[in-house]
Amino acid sequence: MTEPKVNSRFRLQSGLSRTMWPLMFDLFQLEGPAKARRIVVAMSGGVDSSVVAALAARTGAETIGITLQLYDHGAAVNRVGSCCAGQDIRDARAVCDRLGIAHYVFDHESRFRDSVIEQFADEYMSGRTPIPCVRCNMGVKFTDLFRLAKDLGADCLATGHYVRRVLGARGPELHRALDPARDQSYFLFATTSEQLDYLRFPLGGMPKPEVRAIAEEMGLAVALKPDSQDICFVPNGDYASIVRKVRPEAESDGAIVDMEGREIGRHKGLIHYTVGQRRGLEIGGLAEPVYVIRLEPETQRVVVGPKRALAVVAARISEPNWLGEAQGRPVMAKVRSLARPVPARMEGDWLRFDAAEYGVAPGQAAVLYDGDRVVGGGWIEETQGVLEAAL
């Protein structure tokens, strides 16, 4: 079976006629009659996973929705645009009721706190820039959802992520979504080959407006619901407040120093800064703008310097996950979720950039591509700057 082609048919007509429902089964890349299959859908309460559940149900396969309750703190419970808590769970249940499918909620709040939120706080305190969404996918979501889906006897686990699962010569491959504005492949680089065998991503070939149109046509109340935020458990984007709540000792003040170690200001805690940051330093009287070059948790210092000091020629990668060949060959590397991919090459544990790259921060992920295919990635542990390499 090759990559599903049903998405092109969606674009050829404004509505989804009943004659098209059998074709929906192709989106889930399953063999045999649909009525003999069972699909478990990971449901966050948003429009994307709700449409996946609706498409799965319309194939004729037995469909079950599963929601993990991951947190339930203060402002997040009723906040529009969160996921996996409060109103979102009620929305997922309402969608399942409308579709006439089973819906189960599992409380994983304690595990989520231990493996995602506390690690998020510890990473910030150690001067790193974390990506909790990847850690969540690696652990609580995919690992636990896999176990639950298999316990339910499902043939696959479907999610609303915007990536594509393409069947290649050596098995399933992970590819970018066709809509670059919605692509989530950066956050799924740690998906293993074993997980990719079982996962399905029916929305990878659709633009978001099309997904909302499907939700409206199917009468789903979440059709116009705002998208969830990147970090679901951070109200109003205030990372520092979450870190303070989990680690009250986080706001230790210290010195802001230049590249020669001279103190030029004071800060109120490392948790307020990330590599590449310019705003919020509150340092006046300098000859040129300065940026955060690195954070030193041992001394509680924020080291700042000119933009040229941010230029990086290489990054050491840890905990790699390989989905294809990457060593010693040209790849395109993405070192932040919103960064454009740049030419690079893996040499052992080091990712070496063809040209200087900026804003490469320890704690972020480096994801490697061969065209649209994700061939792997890992966590940035340390960097080698242009100025260091010249010494």
C-alpha positions in Angstrom: 0.0 0.0 0.0 1.4 3.4 -0.9 0.7 6.8 0.6 -3.1 7.5 0.5 -4.3 9.7 -2.4 -7.7 10.5 -1.1 -6.7 14.0 -0.1 -6.7 15.1 -3.8 -10.3 14.1 -4.1 -11.2 16.4 -1.2 -9.9 19.3 -3.2 -12.0 18.5 -6.2 -15.3 19.2 -4.6 -16.7 21.5 -1.9 -18.6 18.8 0.0 -18.2 15.3 1.1 -20.8 13.1 -0.5 -21.8 9.8 1.0 -20.3 8.0 -2.0 -16.9 9.2 -0.6 -17.1 7.6 2.8 -15.7 4.2 1.7 -12.6 6.1 0.4 -12.0 7.5 3.9 -10.6 4.1 4.9 -7.6 4.7 2.6 -6.6 7.6 4.9 -5.9 5.1 7.7 -3.8 2.8 5.5 -5.4 -0.4 6.7 -6.0 -3.6 4.7 -9.1 -5.6 4.5 -12.8 -4.7 5.1 -13.3 -1.6 7.2 -16.0 -3.3 9.3 -13.4 -5.8 10.5 -11.1 -3.1 11.8 -10.9 -1.2 15.1 -9.4 2.4 15.1 -8.5 4.2 18.3 -8.3 7.9 18.0 -6.3 10.1 20.4 -8.7 13.0 21.1 -7.6 16.3 22.7 -10.9 18.1 22.3 -9.8 20.2 19.4 -11.0 20.3 15.8 -8.1 18.2 14.3 -8.5 15.1 16.4 -12.3 15.4 16.3 -12.2 15.3 12.5 -9.9 12.3 12.6 -12.5 10.5 14.8 -15.3 11.5 12.5 -13.4 10.2 9.4 -12.6 7.0 11.2 -16.2 6.4 12.2 -17.4 7.1 8.7 -15.2 4.4 7.3 -17.4 1.8 9.0 -14.5 0.7 11.3 -15.2 0.4 15.0 -13.9 3.7 16.4 -13.0 4.5 19.9 -11.9 7.9 21.2 -9.4 8.1 24.0 -8.5 11.3 26.0 -5.7 11.6 28.5 -6.4 14.1 31.3 -2.9 15.6 31.7 -3.4 18.5 34.0 -6.2 20.5 35.7 -4.6 23.6 37.2 -6.2 27.0 37.8 -6.5 29.1 34.7 -5.9 26.2 32.3 -9.1 24.3 33.2 -11.6 26.6 31.3 -9.1 28.3 29.1 -9.9 28.2 25.4 -7.0 26.9 23.4 -5.6 24.4 25.9 -5.8 20.7 25.5 -6.3 17.6 27.6 -8.0 19.3 30.5 -11.4 20.7 31.6 -13.5 22.0 28.8 -11.4 20.1 26.2 -12.4 16.8 27.7 -16.0 17.8 27.6 -15.7 18.8 24.0 -14.1 15.4 23.1 -16.9 13.6 24.8 -19.5 15.7 23.0 -18.0 14.9 19.6 -18.0 11.2 20.4 -21.6 11.3 21.5 -22.5 13.0 18.2 -20.6 10.4 16.2 -22.1 7.5 18.3 -18.7 6.1 19.3 -17.2 5.1 22.6 -15.1 7.6 24.5 -12.7 6.9 27.4 -10.8 9.4 29.7 -7.7 8.2 31.5 -6.2 10.3 34.3 -2.5 10.7 33.7 -2.0 13.9 35.5 0.6 12.6 38.0 2.7 11.0 35.2 2.4 14.2 33.1 3.6 16.3 36.0 6.6 14.0 36.8 7.8 13.4 33.2 6.9 16.7 31.5 6.2 19.7 33.8 8.9 19.0 36.3 11.4 18.3 33.6 10.4 21.5 31.9 11.1 23.4 35.1 14.4 21.7 35.7 15.6 22.4 32.2 14.9 26.1 32.6 16.7 26.1 35.9 19.8 24.5 34.3 20.0 27.2 31.7 18.5 25.2 28.8 15.5 25.9 26.5 13.1 22.9 26.8 10.5 21.6 24.3 7.9 19.9 26.5 5.7 19.0 23.5 8.3 16.6 22.2 8.9 15.0 25.7 5.1 14.6 26.0 4.8 12.9 22.6 7.8 10.6 23.5 6.4 9.6 26.9 2.9 10.2 28.2 1.1 10.5 24.8 2.6 8.0 22.5 3.9 5.4 25.1 0.7 5.4 27.2 -1.7 5.8 24.3 0.0 2.9 22.5 -0.5 0.6 25.5 -4.1 1.7 25.9 -4.9 1.3 22.2 -3.3 -2.2 22.0 -5.1 -3.2 25.2 -8.3 -2.3 23.3 -7.3 -4.5 20.4 -7.0 -1.6 18.0 -5.5 -2.1 14.5 -3.9 1.4 14.7 -3.8 4.6 16.7 -4.8 7.7 14.8 -3.9 11.3 15.8 -4.7 14.8 14.5 -1.0 15.7 13.9 -0.1 17.3 10.6 2.5 14.9 9.4 2.5 12.1 6.8 3.1 8.4 7.1 4.5 7.2 3.8 5.1 3.6 3.1 8.6 3.3 1.6 10.7 0.4 0.4 11.8 -0.4 3.9 8.6 0.3 5.7 6.8 3.4 7.0 8.5 6.8 6.8 7.7 10.1 8.6 7.3 13.0 6.2 6.3 16.7 6.5 2.7 17.7 6.1 1.8 18.9 2.7 0.7 22.2 4.2 4.0 23.8 5.4 2.2 26.2 7.7 0.7 23.3 9.7 3.7 20.9 9.6 4.4 19.3 13.0 7.2 16.9 12.0 9.7 18.8 14.2 7.8 17.9 17.3 7.5 14.2 16.3 11.2 13.5 15.4 11.5 11.1 18.4 8.7 8.8 17.0 10.3 5.4 16.7 10.0 3.0 13.8 8.0 0.6 15.9 5.6 3.4 16.8 5.4 4.5 13.2 4.2 1.0 12.3 1.1 1.5 14.5 0.4 5.3 14.1 -1.8 6.9 11.5 -1.9 10.6 10.6 -5.0 11.2 8.3 -4.7 15.0 8.2 -1.1 15.2 6.8 -2.3 15.9 3.3 -5.0 18.5 4.2 -4.8 22.2 4.8 -6.4 23.5 8.0 -9.3 25.3 6.3 -10.3 22.0 4.7 -10.3 20.3 8.1 -12.5 22.9 9.5 -14.8 22.6 6.5 -15.1 18.9 7.1 -15.9 19.5 10.8 -18.7 22.0 9.8 -20.2 19.6 7.3 -20.2 16.9 9.9 -21.9 19.1 12.4 -19.1 19.1 15.0 -19.5 21.8 17.6 -15.7 22.3 17.7 -15.5 23.3 14.0 -14.6 26.9 14.9 -12.7 26.2 18.1 -9.3 28.0 18.3 -6.2 25.9 17.9 -4.4 24.7 21.0 -1.3 26.5 22.1 2.2 24.9 21.6 2.7 24.5 25.4 -0.7 23.5 26.7 0.0 23.8 30.5 1.5 27.4 30.3 -1.3 29.9 30.9 -0.8 33.1 28.8 2.7 32.0 27.7 4.1 32.9 31.2 6.8 30.2 31.4 8.4 31.7 34.5 5.2 31.4 36.6 5.1 27.6 35.9 8.7 27.2 36.8 8.2 29.2 40.0 5.2 27.1 41.0 7.1 23.8 40.5 10.5 25.1 41.8 10.0 28.0 44.2 13.8 28.5 44.4 14.0 29.2 40.7 14.2 33.0 40.9 17.7 33.5 42.2 19.2 36.8 41.0 22.7 37.2 39.5 25.0 39.1 37.3 24.6 39.9 33.6 28.2 39.9 32.2 29.8 40.7 28.9 32.0 38.3 26.9 35.0 39.2 29.0 33.2 38.5 32.3 32.6 42.1 33.3 29.4 42.8 35.1 27.1 45.2 33.2 23.8 44.5 34.9 21.7 42.3 37.1 19.0 39.8 36.4 16.1 38.3 38.5 16.6 34.7 37.6 17.9 32.5 34.7 14.3 31.3 34.0 13.6 34.7 32.4 16.2 34.2 29.6 17.0 32.1 26.6 19.8 32.0 24.2 19.4 34.6 21.4 17.1 36.8 23.5 17.5 40.6 23.1 14.5 42.2 24.7 14.1 42.4 28.5 17.8 42.7 29.3 17.4 46.3 30.5 21.0 47.3 29.9 21.7 50.8 28.7 24.7 52.7 27.6 26.2 50.1 25.3 27.8 50.7 21.9 25.8 48.0 20.1 22.8 45.8 20.8 23.5 42.7 22.9 21.9 39.3 23.0 22.0 36.4 25.4 24.9 34.2 24.4 24.7 31.6 27.1 23.4 30.9 30.6 25.7 29.7 33.4 23.6 28.0 36.1 26.7 27.2 38.2 27.4 30.9 38.7 23.9 32.2 38.0 25.4 34.5 35.3 23.7 35.6 32.0 26.4 36.1 29.4 25.6 38.6 26.7 27.4 39.8 23.6 27.0 41.1 20.0 24.9 39.1 17.5 28.1 37.7 15.8 28.8 35.9 19.1 25.6 33.8 18.5 27.0 32.3 15.3 27.4 28.5 15.7 29.2 26.1 13.4 28.3 22.8 15.1 26.1 21.3 17.8 26.6 18.1 19.8 23.5 15.9 19.8 22.3 13.4 22.4 19.6 10.8 22.6 19.4 10.5 18.8 16.4 8.8 17.1 17.1 7.6 13.6 14.4 6.9 11.0 16.7 6.9 8.0 20.3 7.4 7.0 21.9 10.6 8.2 25.5 10.0 9.2 28.1 11.5 6.9 25.7 12.7 4.2 24.1 16.0 3.4 20.9 16.7 5.3 18.7 19.7 6.1 18.7 20.5 9.8 16.0 22.4 11.7 17.2 23.6 15.2 14.0 25.5 16.3 10.4 24.8 15.6 10.0 28.0 13.6 13.5 28.0 12.0 14.0 27.2 8.4 16.0 24.1 7.6 19.6 24.7 6.7 22.3 22.5 5.1 24.3 20.4 7.5 26.0 17.0 8.0 26.2 14.6 10.9 29.7 13.5 12.0 29.4 11.2 14.9 27.6 13.1 17.7 28.2 16.4 16.1 25.9 18.2 13.7 28.0 20.5 11.5 26.4 23.4 9.6 27.5 24.4 6.1 27.2 28.0 7.2 27.0 29.7 10.6 23.6 29.2 12.2 22.2 31.6 14.9 20.0 31.0 18.0 21.1 27.4 18.5 20.2 26.7 22.2 21.0 23.7 24.4 17.7 21.9 25.3 16.2 22.4 21.9 15.9 19.7 19.3 17.8 19.3 16.0 15.7 17.5 13.4 17.2 16.3 10.2 15.4 16.0 6.8 16.1 14.4 3.5 13.7 16.3 1.3 10.4 16.0 3.1 11.4 12.9 5.0 12.4 13.0 8.6 15.5 10.9 8.9 16.1 11.6 12.6 17.1 14.0 15.2 18.2 14.5 18.8 18.7 17.0 21.6 21.2 19.8 21.5 23.6 19.4 24.4 26.3 22.0 23.5 27.4 24.2 20.7 30.6 25.3 19.1 30.6 29.0 18.1 32.3 30.6 15.2 34.5 32.6 17.6 35.5 29.4 19.5 36.3 27.5 16.3 38.6 30.3 15.2 40.8 30.0 18.3 
